[in-house]
Amino acid sequence: MAKPLVFKRADIQHRKDNLEDGGTYIKPFVTVRNSESMAAGINFLKNASVPWDLTCDEIIFCQEGNFRLICDGEAYTIGPGDMMLVPKGNQIRYEADGECSIFYAAYPVNWKQLAGLTHVPGIDPEDM
């Protein structure tokens, strides 16, 4: 049986501290390497707007700052402690005015492979 895994935000805090304006950094902690069903990680945004075609179901929990998701021209905004569900198949934009940190959980775990993606803005190549 698999044992629990612990992921420390402190290990990636320097990426948030050094994020440039207009930037995003995504650290996928839960991936096909350690899960058979779901994916999850942290996303830092700083004065950013990132368009995306969502190919998986996603839950977003705002940890700090304010996060805005644009879908079909409508803005959905959450702040610290708030959460949203974003169904797959939507064309969206992840946005933040200022700095924002969100936790995301995605299903299925292999959404990048199923979509044939080899690059996702903000994810380091070794995490793809």
Backbone as a chain_set.jsonl record, in Angstrom:
{"seq": "MAKPLVFKRADIQHRKDNLEDGGTYIKPFVTVRNSESMAAGINFLKNASVPWDLTCDEIIFCQEGNFRLICDGEAYTIGPGDMMLVPKGNQIRYEADGECSIFYAAYPVNWKQLAGLTHVPGIDPEDM", "coords": {"N": [[0.836, -1.175, 0.0], [0.492, 2.243, -0.781], [2.184, 4.923, 0.823], [1.48, 7.966, 2.715], [2.32, 11.12, 1.233], [4.263, 14.038, 1.701], [4.237, 17.433, 0.92], [5.981, 20.428, 0.745], [5.342, 23.823, 0.92], [7.321, 25.633, 1.455], [9.469, 24.68, 0.018], [9.125, 25.669, -2.522], [8.727, 28.347, -2.243], [10.572, 30.357, -2.911], [10.181, 30.608, -5.644], [7.749, 31.963, -5.833], [8.458, 34.315, -4.501], [10.264, 35.411, -6.297], [8.849, 35.841, -8.612], [8.094, 37.433, -11.629], [6.35, 40.418, -12.768], [3.342, 39.776, -14.502], [3.774, 37.112, -14.569], [3.517, 33.514, -14.073], [3.713, 30.648, -12.041], [3.609, 27.216, -11.819], [3.449, 24.474, -9.747], [3.201, 21.202, -10.01], [2.427, 18.918, -7.692], [1.092, 16.48, -7.131], [0.967, 13.95, -9.357], [1.067, 11.824, -12.317], [3.207, 10.374, -11.528], [2.891, 9.759, -8.859], [0.245, 9.235, -8.305], [-2.771, 7.54, -9.2], [-5.166, 8.592, -9.954], [-5.831, 11.404, -9.508], [-4.705, 14.835, -9.941], [-2.718, 17.475, -8.501], [-1.68, 20.655, -7.186], [0.21, 23.714, -6.697], [-0.326, 27.075, -7.703], [1.163, 30.051, -8.516], [0.468, 33.418, -9.219], [1.172, 36.602, -10.662], [0.044, 39.663, -11.266], [-1.149, 38.696, -13.673], [-2.53, 37.223, -16.674], [-3.725, 34.41, -18.009], [-4.56, 32.617, -20.74], [-6.506, 29.633, -21.367], [-7.434, 26.378, -22.52], [-9.476, 24.288, -20.99], [-8.968, 20.986, -20.194], [-9.641, 19.179, -18.302], [-11.481, 18.39, -15.298], [-11.494, 20.775, -12.692], [-10.684, 21.839, -9.428], [-10.367, 24.76, -7.613], [-8.735, 26.382, -5.024], [-8.395, 29.278, -3.256], [-5.584, 30.519, -1.74], [-4.164, 32.84, -0.991], [-4.34, 36.365, -1.658], [-6.274, 37.576, -4.465], [-8.088, 35.739, -6.787], [-9.08, 35.429, -10.141], [-11.218, 34.006, -12.497], [-11.954, 33.891, -15.854], [-14.638, 33.115, -17.851], [-16.431, 32.502, -20.709], [-16.729, 35.294, -21.009], [-17.544, 36.096, -18.509], [-16.674, 37.015, -15.197], [-15.348, 35.245, -12.461], [-14.652, 35.52, -9.196], [-12.526, 34.793, -6.483], [-11.421, 34.833, -3.079], [-9.066, 34.522, -0.318], [-9.538, 31.421, 1.215], [-11.783, 30.801, -0.25], [-13.358, 28.746, -2.795], [-13.624, 27.134, -6.015], [-15.302, 25.25, -8.591], [-14.375, 24.158, -11.749], [-15.59, 23.023, -14.641], [-14.41, 20.687, -17.115], [-13.654, 21.409, -20.581], [-14.146, 24.088, -20.925], [-13.206, 27.288, -22.24], [-10.978, 29.366, -20.823], [-9.596, 31.993, -18.701], [-7.022, 32.394, -16.425], [-6.56, 34.686, -13.88], [-4.937, 37.363, -12.083], [-4.798, 40.307, -10.247], [-2.206, 41.792, -8.959], [-0.549, 39.799, -6.46], [-1.145, 36.31, -6.143], [-2.006, 33.164, -4.759], [-2.917, 29.899, -5.46], [-4.375, 26.71, -4.765], [-4.757, 23.789, -6.656], [-6.785, 21.061, -7.734], [-7.042, 18.412, -9.962], [-8.806, 16.381, -12.317], [-8.862, 13.967, -14.838], [-5.797, 12.45, -13.532], [-3.931, 12.221, -15.602], [-4.315, 14.332, -17.416], [-2.711, 16.059, -18.968], [-1.283, 14.333, -20.644], [-3.402, 13.05, -21.99], [-4.41, 15.191, -23.444], [-2.336, 15.624, -25.106], [-0.333, 17.431, -24.496], [2.768, 19.102, -24.356], [3.822, 21.296, -23.298], [3.022, 23.607, -20.794], [2.066, 26.784, -19.83], [4.008, 28.172, -17.281], [4.649, 25.787, -15.977], [7.51, 23.985, -15.145], [9.719, 22.326, -17.467], [10.691, 19.808, -16.531], [8.665, 19.007, -14.874], [6.608, 18.319, -16.456]], "CA": [[0.0, 0.0, 0.0], [1.247, 3.491, -0.85], [2.223, 5.725, 2.046], [1.236, 9.392, 2.499], [3.416, 11.97, 0.771], [4.189, 15.401, 2.228], [4.791, 18.433, 0.022], [6.208, 21.644, 1.523], [5.341, 25.076, 0.167], [8.622, 26.271, 1.669], [10.387, 24.21, -1.018], [8.927, 26.435, -3.758], [8.429, 29.742, -1.892], [11.472, 31.244, -3.656], [9.603, 30.845, -6.975], [6.76, 33.027, -5.655], [9.174, 35.531, -4.117], [10.997, 35.93, -7.457], [7.971, 35.874, -9.781], [8.034, 38.74, -12.28], [5.029, 40.888, -13.189], [2.816, 39.057, -15.659], [4.236, 35.741, -14.519], [2.829, 32.444, -13.367], [4.507, 29.448, -11.769], [2.765, 26.105, -11.389], [4.181, 23.302, -9.259], [2.348, 20.022, -9.853], [2.947, 17.998, -6.686], [0.449, 15.181, -7.33], [1.012, 13.696, -10.8], [1.061, 10.402, -12.678], [4.334, 9.736, -10.844], [2.559, 9.325, -7.506], [-1.195, 9.025, -8.153], [-3.441, 6.888, -10.326], [-6.482, 9.157, -10.237], [-5.996, 12.853, -9.515], [-3.527, 15.698, -9.956], [-2.877, 18.636, -7.637], [-0.475, 21.45, -7.014], [0.122, 25.124, -6.329], [-0.111, 28.009, -8.801], [1.394, 31.442, -8.144], [0.27, 34.378, -10.307], [1.485, 37.981, -10.293], [-0.426, 40.571, -12.322], [-1.117, 37.821, -14.84], [-3.73, 36.743, -17.363], [-3.25, 33.237, -18.747], [-5.653, 31.917, -21.418], [-6.338, 28.175, -21.321], [-8.534, 25.477, -22.872], [-9.458, 23.344, -19.878], [-9.21, 19.617, -20.658], [-9.903, 18.34, -17.132], [-12.231, 19.055, -14.24], [-10.53, 21.389, -11.785], [-11.112, 22.548, -8.225], [-9.389, 25.803, -7.279], [-8.874, 26.935, -3.676], [-7.544, 30.46, -3.139], [-4.85, 30.556, -0.478], [-3.869, 34.232, -0.66], [-4.611, 37.286, -2.75], [-7.56, 37.379, -5.129], [-7.982, 35.01, -8.045], [-10.219, 35.628, -11.034], [-11.315, 33.123, -13.654], [-12.854, 34.418, -16.876], [-15.238, 32.04, -18.65], [-17.519, 33.048, -21.533], [-16.861, 36.716, -20.762], [-17.982, 36.361, -17.141], [-15.601, 36.898, -14.207], [-15.62, 34.545, -11.207], [-13.561, 35.951, -8.33], [-12.47, 34.204, -5.152], [-10.362, 35.307, -2.2], [-8.541, 33.524, 0.613], [-10.517, 30.524, 1.824], [-12.852, 30.485, -1.201], [-13.063, 27.651, -3.71], [-14.518, 27.009, -7.167], [-15.219, 24.088, -9.472], [-14.369, 24.553, -13.147], [-15.739, 21.811, -15.444], [-13.597, 20.585, -18.326], [-14.267, 21.828, -21.832], [-14.295, 25.537, -20.976], [-12.094, 28.167, -22.602], [-10.926, 30.228, -19.649], [-8.376, 32.735, -18.397], [-6.654, 32.523, -15.026], [-6.103, 36.058, -13.737], [-4.702, 37.956, -10.776], [-4.282, 41.668, -10.146], [-1.347, 41.651, -7.787], [-0.057, 38.444, -6.229], [-2.176, 35.344, -5.786], [-1.598, 31.756, -4.666], [-4.054, 28.989, -5.445], [-4.193, 25.267, -4.803], [-5.687, 23.186, -7.613], [-6.894, 19.612, -7.866], [-7.545, 18.152, -11.309], [-9.141, 15.005, -12.66], [-8.018, 12.865, -14.359], [-4.399, 12.734, -13.266], [-3.144, 12.254, -16.841], [-4.946, 15.288, -18.323], [-1.725, 16.599, -19.921], [-0.994, 13.295, -21.633], [-4.609, 12.862, -22.801], [-4.541, 16.341, -24.342], [-1.153, 15.685, -25.968], [0.423, 18.639, -24.172], [4.18, 18.99, -24.012], [4.163, 22.564, -22.643], [1.948, 24.333, -20.104], [2.689, 28.01, -19.296], [4.238, 28.2, -15.846], [5.158, 24.51, -15.467], [8.868, 23.674, -15.588], [9.745, 21.142, -18.344], [10.889, 18.544, -15.797], [7.406, 18.656, -14.215], [5.596, 17.951, -17.469]], "C": [[0.884, 1.242, 0.0], [1.116, 4.265, 0.456], [1.904, 7.187, 1.718], [2.507, 10.104, 2.032], [3.192, 13.373, 1.325], [4.885, 16.328, 1.242], [4.862, 19.742, 0.789], [6.227, 22.871, 0.614], [6.688, 25.784, 0.309], [9.629, 25.877, 0.594], [10.262, 25.001, -2.318], [8.675, 27.921, -3.496], [9.317, 30.721, -2.663], [10.944, 31.547, -5.054], [8.539, 31.938, -6.915], [7.46, 34.347, -5.374], [9.883, 36.189, -5.3], [10.159, 36.009, -8.728], [7.886, 37.295, -10.33], [6.594, 39.112, -12.596], [4.601, 40.167, -14.461], [3.144, 37.58, -15.646], [3.306, 34.794, -13.781], [3.822, 31.31, -13.167], [3.567, 28.401, -11.216], [3.669, 24.961, -10.955], [3.194, 22.162, -9.073], [2.997, 19.045, -8.866], [2.39, 16.58, -6.883], [0.299, 14.982, -8.836], [0.906, 12.195, -11.063], [2.218, 9.65, -12.015], [3.954, 9.182, -9.473], [1.066, 9.13, -7.254], [-1.763, 8.359, -9.394], [-4.727, 7.582, -10.727], [-6.538, 10.675, -10.352], [-4.659, 13.565, -9.545], [-3.793, 16.876, -9.029], [-1.56, 19.376, -7.519], [-0.803, 22.87, -6.6], [0.401, 25.957, -7.573], [0.046, 29.402, -8.205], [1.165, 32.303, -9.382], [0.609, 35.769, -9.79], [1.115, 38.894, -11.45], [-0.487, 39.84, -13.658], [-2.504, 37.539, -15.387], [-3.273, 35.634, -18.295], [-4.441, 32.538, -19.403], [-5.393, 30.413, -21.438], [-7.602, 27.475, -21.796], [-8.5, 24.338, -21.864], [-9.88, 21.949, -20.344], [-9.448, 18.641, -19.511], [-10.83, 19.103, -16.199], [-11.216, 19.589, -13.23], [-11.238, 22.043, -10.602], [-9.994, 23.515, -7.882], [-9.731, 26.35, -5.899], [-7.897, 28.091, -3.555], [-6.903, 30.48, -1.752], [-4.56, 31.982, -0.031], [-4.045, 35.102, -1.888], [-6.019, 37.06, -3.283], [-7.326, 36.767, -6.49], [-9.253, 35.23, -8.845], [-10.114, 34.645, -12.194], [-12.335, 33.735, -14.603], [-13.327, 33.243, -17.717], [-16.432, 32.623, -19.389], [-17.79, 34.516, -21.223], [-17.306, 37.089, -19.366], [-16.825, 36.116, -16.174], [-16.118, 36.214, -12.951], [-14.428, 34.82, -10.302], [-13.674, 35.273, -6.974], [-11.284, 34.794, -4.393], [-9.935, 34.209, -1.246], [-9.654, 32.731, 1.306], [-11.661, 30.134, 0.911], [-12.384, 29.426, -2.194], [-14.042, 27.683, -4.873], [-14.27, 25.695, -7.892], [-15.303, 24.608, -10.892], [-14.447, 23.268, -13.983], [-14.88, 21.843, -16.711], [-14.393, 21.056, -19.538], [-14.446, 23.321, -21.967], [-13.023, 26.218, -21.468], [-12.092, 29.263, -21.543], [-9.667, 31.08, -19.66], [-8.22, 32.749, -16.884], [-6.08, 33.927, -14.864], [-5.877, 36.429, -12.279], [-4.208, 39.377, -10.978], [-3.484, 41.681, -8.852], [-0.904, 40.206, -7.664], [-1.173, 37.557, -5.712], [-1.546, 33.961, -5.715], [-2.854, 30.909, -4.588], [-3.556, 27.548, -5.376], [-5.186, 24.747, -5.834], [-5.651, 21.671, -7.485], [-7.563, 19.363, -9.203], [-7.807, 16.662, -11.497], [-9.439, 14.935, -14.152], [-6.562, 13.291, -14.212], [-3.587, 12.929, -14.545], [-3.724, 13.224, -17.877], [-3.972, 15.847, -19.346], [-1.436, 15.59, -21.031], [-2.197, 13.08, -22.554], [-4.806, 13.981, -23.816], [-3.346, 16.472, -25.281], [-0.283, 16.901, -25.703], [1.868, 18.313, -23.818], [4.681, 20.261, -23.343], [2.898, 23.152, -22.024], [2.597, 25.577, -19.521], [2.788, 27.962, -17.785], [4.769, 26.903, -15.257], [6.559, 24.276, -16.029], [8.861, 22.397, -16.434], [9.905, 19.821, -17.599], [9.637, 18.105, -15.045], [6.311, 18.292, -15.2], [5.47, 16.442, -17.523]], "O": [[1.9, 1.29, 0.694], [0.068, 4.256, 1.101], [2.043, 7.604, 0.569], [3.619, 9.725, 2.398], [2.056, 13.839, 1.405], [5.991, 16.042, 0.784], [3.883, 20.128, 1.428], [7.014, 22.952, -0.33], [7.138, 26.458, -0.618], [10.542, 26.645, 0.288], [11.187, 25.006, -3.13], [8.433, 28.676, -4.438], [8.862, 31.805, -3.029], [11.219, 32.615, -5.601], [8.432, 32.751, -7.833], [7.101, 35.379, -5.941], [10.08, 37.404, -5.299], [10.702, 36.223, -9.812], [7.637, 38.242, -9.585], [5.723, 38.246, -12.684], [5.399, 39.972, -15.378], [2.833, 36.865, -16.599], [2.449, 35.196, -12.994], [4.666, 31.05, -14.024], [2.82, 28.654, -10.27], [4.546, 24.532, -11.704], [2.436, 22.144, -8.103], [4.007, 18.419, -9.186], [3.133, 15.602, -6.809], [-0.4, 15.74, -9.508], [0.685, 11.404, -10.147], [2.201, 8.42, -11.95], [4.595, 8.258, -8.972], [0.658, 8.888, -6.118], [-1.288, 8.589, -10.506], [-5.332, 7.215, -11.733], [-7.238, 11.189, -11.225], [-3.62, 12.989, -9.221], [-4.946, 17.24, -8.793], [-0.482, 18.815, -7.719], [-1.927, 23.186, -6.21], [1.249, 25.604, -8.393], [-0.826, 29.877, -7.478], [1.618, 31.956, -10.472], [0.365, 36.082, -8.625], [1.781, 38.903, -12.485], [0.06, 40.311, -14.656], [-3.506, 37.605, -14.674], [-2.531, 35.874, -19.247], [-5.253, 31.928, -18.707], [-4.25, 29.962, -21.513], [-8.712, 27.924, -21.509], [-7.586, 23.513, -21.889], [-10.997, 21.752, -20.823], [-9.458, 17.427, -19.712], [-10.951, 20.324, -16.298], [-10.208, 18.941, -12.948], [-12.258, 22.713, -10.763], [-8.821, 23.144, -7.862], [-10.871, 26.733, -5.636], [-6.694, 27.904, -3.733], [-7.591, 30.46, -0.732], [-4.688, 32.309, 1.149], [-3.914, 34.635, -3.02], [-6.85, 36.431, -2.628], [-6.471, 37.219, -7.251], [-10.358, 35.218, -8.302], [-9.052, 34.481, -12.793], [-13.452, 34.058, -14.198], [-12.519, 32.469, -18.231], [-17.341, 33.175, -18.77], [-18.945, 34.939, -21.178], [-17.437, 38.273, -19.056], [-16.088, 35.139, -16.309], [-17.185, 36.553, -12.439], [-13.311, 34.4, -10.605], [-14.755, 35.185, -6.391], [-10.283, 35.198, -4.984], [-10.402, 33.076, -1.36], [-10.575, 33.296, 1.894], [-12.436, 29.238, 1.243], [-11.187, 29.233, -2.406], [-15.155, 28.192, -4.742], [-13.189, 25.112, -7.819], [-16.186, 25.402, -11.218], [-13.481, 22.507, -14.032], [-14.659, 22.903, -17.298], [-15.623, 21.096, -19.525], [-14.862, 23.79, -23.026], [-11.911, 25.788, -21.158], [-13.071, 29.993, -21.384], [-8.791, 30.915, -20.509], [-9.156, 33.072, -16.152], [-5.202, 34.323, -15.63], [-6.518, 35.9, -11.372], [-3.309, 39.623, -11.782], [-4.056, 41.589, -7.766], [-0.886, 39.47, -8.651], [-2.031, 37.992, -4.944], [-0.666, 33.626, -6.507], [-3.74, 31.155, -3.769], [-2.474, 27.217, -5.859], [-6.327, 25.206, -5.885], [-4.617, 21.082, -7.169], [-8.543, 20.025, -9.543], [-7.13, 15.81, -10.922], [-10.189, 15.76, -14.673], [-6.151, 14.344, -14.699], [-2.65, 13.726, -14.563], [-3.637, 12.971, -19.079], [-4.362, 16.089, -20.488], [-1.357, 15.949, -22.206], [-2.03, 12.942, -23.766], [-5.308, 13.75, -24.916], [-3.341, 17.336, -26.158], [0.433, 17.355, -26.596], [2.147, 17.37, -23.077], [5.818, 20.314, -22.873], [1.842, 23.189, -22.655], [3.58, 25.464, -18.79], [1.797, 27.743, -17.089], [5.292, 26.909, -14.143], [6.771, 24.358, -17.239], [8.087, 21.48, -16.157], [9.314, 18.816, -17.996], [9.548, 16.954, -14.619], [5.19, 17.987, -14.792], [4.678, 15.915, -18.304]]}, "num_chains": 1, "name": "protein.A"}
